[in-house]
Amino acid sequence: MPRDRIRIITADERGAAEARHFGIDFTIKPLTRDNYRAVLDTLVHKGDFLLNLSVNVSSVALIEYCYEKGVLYLDTCIEPWLGGYTDTSVSASRRSNYGLREEVLEFSAKYPKPKSGPTVIMTHGANPGLISHWVKRAMVNLARDIKGVASIPKSRAQWAQLAMDLGVKVIHCSERDSQVARPGKQRFEFVNTWSVDGFVGEGTQPCELGWGQHEKHFPPDGMEHDYGCKAAIYLTRPGASVRVRSWTPQEGHYHGYLITHGEAISISDYYTVHKDKQVAYRPTCHYAYHPCDDTMLSLHEYAGKNWELPQQKRILMDEIFDGIDELGALLMGHERGAYWYGSQLSVHEARKLAPFNNATSLQVASGVMAAVIWAMENPQRGICDPDDMDFERVLELANPYLGKVVGVYSDWTPLKDRGLLFPEDVDASDPWQFKNFRVA
């Protein structure tokens, strides 16, 4: 793409040096409720692409703007305006990722079917984004290995029926970031390998998860939504305070944070099977995130300060000297137990593949790049979840930047090797119950 056709509008200096290196136009002009239309009107025209990687800018406002202008659109997270996550005049349900997604879907309902507007892709980076395509690839592999079926479903209903036939009960977006930096986290500093503001924003939102039909034990701090698809629930506490058990091939079992993410809702919704207007099948789905160890220290300090964010923030990049980001879809409850499919990307390989990256940022960037190309190839698809896209085409584009992409079976369950050191209330009759995953 010619560099003179790329423009960056941002709120601060971060990224300015990289933009200068590549000769990209870089303007500091924070978008607000009052100015976003005037700013974008001078830059964005029909047929252009608006790539939204911001925080504190309303995704719904930008999506509506793009629909009016005939502009293609992609973001990696559905964001509200500044303060939207913590506005107590709005219910926790409406401030959740579930609520924000429903707001976009309500907007899309204004337009005629079938979808015919400019392609607008909600929430597509690595996760949300690539994770939805890894789930489909994992489903196809499971169907091959368990049922000897080689065909690929052609519709949403067929995908959901396949998940039901395979007996998939739980899907984790399981991630263990083992990247290490020198210098590491300092006192009164929050560090992360992708975005401090983005991670803190989602970490302080209500904890959310897609809620499966097999679940027998509703969480005591759980709440249901009284509108929309009703594929998800939320807990009355921030995700950065809720831990769950999960597994990746290199790490083995670990405790991760149940941070709210769009894929937890869209995947559970996408794979729902209805019969006689009742839910006959739906998997539980959620994120299980173990960030790098320096971010774990940052979270510990942040929580200890009663969730008051320190002024010092740092994205770990050049100072990282080793480690990988192991990120994938973990499908559980089927005949083979558990199956993980995803990316194992080291920081060393990431730097060889693309400058100015670490393993985490390149996984996200590859998902963004693949979705941008898919949207350009399919410019009139209207509003799409990642699950609505062609998983094979997206992975074809992203895989060269993802390091080792592997599928691994495991006999792991959340009850495996628990021992008796800390007796807990578990449901031994079904290891795949959410109460068994949650860390007391």
N, C-alpha and C positions, 0 to 999 in steps of 0.2 A: 504494500500500500504506500503510495507517495506520502512523504512526511508532511508536505504542505497541506494535506487533507486531514491531518490529525490535530485537534486542539484540546488542551486540557484546561478545565476550569476547576479551581480548587479553593479551599478555605485558608491554606497556609503554605509555608515554604517547602514542606516535605515533598520530595520528588523533583524539586527544581533542578538539582545537579544532573539527575538522570535525563530529564527533558532536554537540558542544554547539550548533553553528550550526543543525543540523537537528533538534535535540531528540531525539536517539537515545540510549537507555540504553547506557552505556559502562562496562564493568567490567574492571579489571586483575586477572586471575586465570590465570596460566600453567597450561596443561593438561599433566599428566604421566601416566606409566604408572599412578601410584598414585591420582590424584584425578579423572581425566577422567570416569569413570562417575558419581561422586557429584556433580560439578559439573553435568554435563549432565542428570542425572535431575531436577533441580529446574527445568529450563528447557525441555526438549525432550519433546514428546509425539507420539503417533501422528498422522500427517498434517502435521506441521510440516516445515520445510526447514532442514537444516544446511548452510550454505555455508562451506566450509573454505578460507580464504585464508592459513593459517598456515604457518610453518616449524617444524621440530623436533617436530611432532605426527604420530603414525603415522596415515596415511590408512587402512591396513588395519584398525587398531583401530576407527577411527570408522565405517568402512563396515560392519563386523560389528555395531557398536552400532546403527547405523541400521536394518539388516536386522531385528535383534531387536525394535526399537521401532516399525517401520513408518514410518520417517522418510525423506523424500527427501534426497538428498545430492549435492553437487557439490564438486569441488576443481579446482585448476588445475595441480597437480603431485602425483604420488604421493610422499609424504614418509615417512621413517622417524622413529622417536623420536630425540631429541637424541643425536648421536654415531654414528648409524647409518651415515652415509656414510663414516666414517673408522674403523669398527670392524674392525681387521685380523684379529680372530678369525673373521670372516665373509668368505668368498671375494669377490673383486672382482666375479665374475659375479653373486652373490646380492645384492651391494650396488648393482648397476647399476639403471638404469631398467627394463631388460629384466627383471631379477630381481624388482623390486618389482611390475611389471605382472603377471608370472606368479603372484606371490603372491595378487594380487586375483583373477585368473582361477581359481586353484586353490580359493579360497574360494567363488567363485560356482558351482563344479562341485558343491558340496554340496547345491544347491537344485534342485528338479525343473525339467525343461524342458517346454514352452517357458518362457522367463523370465516370472516372474509376481510377483516381489517388488517392493518400492518402487523407483522409478527411482533408480539410482546412476550418476552420470556421472563417469568418470575423466578428469581432465586436460582441462578445457575453459575456456580463456581466449581469447587471440588465437592463440598457438602454444605448446603444443598447443591445439586447439580450432578456431578459425575456419579455420586452415590446411587442415584436412581437408575443409571445405566448399568452400574455394577450389579445391582439387584436383578435386573433383567438377564444379564449375562450369567449370573449365578443360577437363576431359575432354569435357564436353558441347559446349563451343565448338569443340574440336578435331574431334570427330566431325561436327559441322555443316560445318566449313570444309574438312576433308580428305575425308570420306566422304559428305557430303550427308545425314547421318542426323540427324533431329531428335528422336527418341524418347529418353527418359531410362531408364536401367536400373532395374529393380525389385528386384534382389536383389544381395547381395554377390558371388555368382558371376558375375552379368552385368556388374557394375562391373569385376571383375578381367579378364573376357574382353575388355571394351572396351579397357582399358589395354593388354592384350596385342596386340589387333588394331591399335591405333593405333601400336604400336611405341615406347611410352614406356619409356625405359631408366632415366632418373634423375629424381628429384624433389627439389628443394631447397626448404626453407623459407628463402628469401633475404630478409635484412633489413639495411637501412642506415639507421641512426639519425643524422641530421645536426643534431640540436638542440644549441644552444649556449647557455651560461649565463654570467652575470656576477654574482658572482665565479665563476670556474671552479674546477677542482680545486686544492687547496692541497697543500703537501708533507705527507706522512704522513697522507693522507686518501683514502678510497675513496668515489667518487661514482658514481651511476648514475641513470637516468631511471625506474626502476621499483622494484627491491628490491636492496639491497646483499647482504643475507643470502641471498636466493634465488639471485641470480646467482653469488655466490661458491660456494654449495653445489653448484649444477649444474656450475660451471666446474671444480671440483676432483674431481668424479666421473670415473670412466673415460670416455674419449671413446667414443661409441656411434653406430652407423649401421645402418640397414636394408641388407642385403647382397643385391644383385641377382643374378639368374641369369646375366646377360651378363658378369659380372666374370671376368677371366682372371688377375688378379694379386693374390693374397692378400697383405695388408700384412705386412711382416716383423715388426711389433709387434702383429699382430692375434691375437685369440683368439676361438674359437667357444664357444657355450654348449652344454652336453650335456643340456639339458632344455628343455621347453616347445616353442613354435612354431618356434624356430630361424630366425626371419626376420631376425635382427640379429647383428652381431658387436660386439666392443669392442676398443679399443686399450689397451695397457698404459701409458697416460699420460693425464694430465688433459686434458679438452677445451680448457681455456684455454691449452694449449700446442700445439694442433694448428690449423693454418690451411689453408683451402681456397679455391679460386677460385670465384666466383659472379658473378651479374649481376642488376641491377635496372634498370628503364627510365630513371630519372633519374640514378642514379649511374654506370651502365655497369658495366664489370667492376671487381671489387674483391677483396681478401683478407678473408675472414671467419673466425671461430673455429668449429670443429666442436664446439659445445657439445651435450652429451647432452640430448635432449628426447624426450618420450613419442611425439610424432608420427612420429619416425624409425622407431620400431618398429611402431606400430599401422598406419601407412600401408603399409609394406612387407608386413606380415602380411595386411592387408585385400585387397590387390591381387595376392595369390599365386594362381596357377592350378596345380592338381594334376592330373596324368594318370598313371594306373596307380600311384598312391601316391608318385609322384615330382614334384618341383617342375619344372613346365614353363615357368613364367614368374614373375618377381618383380622389381620395380624396386628399385634402390638409392635410399635416401631418407635425408637428413640435414639438419640445421640448418647454415646458413652465416651467422653473426651478426657484423656490424660494428657494435658499440655506438657511442654518441656519442664524440666525440674525447676528452672529459674522462675517460670510462670507459676508453678505450684507454690513457691515461696512467696511470690507476689500476692497470690490469692489468700494465703494464710495471713499475711500482714494486713491486706485489705479488709478481710472479714474481721480481724482483731481490732481494727479501727472503726468498727461499726459501719462498714461499707462506705467509708470516706476515701475517695481516690486521691493518692498523692499527686503533687504537682509535677514531679519528675516522671516522664514516660519514655520508654525506649523500645523501638522495634529492633530485635536482634537480627543482624544481617552479616556484615563483614566480620564481626567478632566471633561468629560461630566457627568452630574448628573441627567438629565431628558430629556424627549422629544421623539418624534417619527420621522421616515421618512415615509411619506405617498406618495407612488409612484404607478402610474397605468396608464392605457390607458383610455382616455376619448373619446368616440365615439359620434358624434353629427350630427344632421340634419335628423335623422330617425323619424319614426312615434311617438316614445316615447320621443323625444327631445334629451336628453343626458343620457349616461350610462357610469359609471366609474367602471373599474374592476382592482383590483391590491392589493398591500400589504400595511398593516398598522403595522409596526414593531417598537416597543419601544426599547430604548437602554437597558432597564432592561432585556427584554426577549432575546435580542441579546446576552447579556453576559452570560445568562444561557445556551443558545444553543451552543455557541462557544466562547472560550476565545480569548482575544486580538482583539475584534471587537467592533464596535459601530453599530447602526442600518443601516447606509448607507453602511459600508464596508461589512456587512454580506449579504445584498441584492445583492451586486455585487458578492461576493464570492460564494453565492449559485447558481447564474447564471453561473459562471465559472465552478463550480464543476459539475453541471448538463450537461453542454455542453461537458466537458471532457469525462464524462461517455458515453454520446450519441455518441461521435466520436469514442470511443473505441468499442462500440457495432456496429458501422457502419463505418468501417475503410477505405472503398474504395468509398467514395461519392464525391470525388473531391472538388472543391471550392464551399462553401455554404454561403449564407446569413442566418441569424437566421430564416427568413421566410420560408426557404426551409426545415426546420427540423420538426420532429414529435412533435407538441406542447404538446400533452398529456403526452408523455414520459418525456419531459423536465420538465414540471410542476410537474409531479409525484415525480421527484427527488428533485426539488427545494422547493416545498411547505412546508416541515417540518421546514424550516429555515426562513420563511417569515412572521411569526406572523399571524395576522388576514388577511386572503385573502377574499375579499368581492366584491360583485357586487351591485351597487347602482344606481337607476334611479334618475333623477333630471329634474326640469323644468328650470334650469339655461340656459341663453344665454348671450353672451357678451354685450347685450343691457339691460339686466335686472337691474333695480334699478340704472340706470346711473344718473338720475336726470338732472337738468338744471344748476348746479353750474358752469360747464365748458362745454358750448355748443360745440359740435364737428360735423364734417362732417361724418355722418353715412349713411348706406344704410338700412333704416328701412324695405324695402321690403324683405330683406333676411338677417336675423341675422347672418348667417354663413359665411358671406364674411370676408376675412382676414382683410380688413380695419376696421371692427368693433372690431376685437380682438386686433389690434395694439393700444398701448397706445401712444397718441400724445405727 
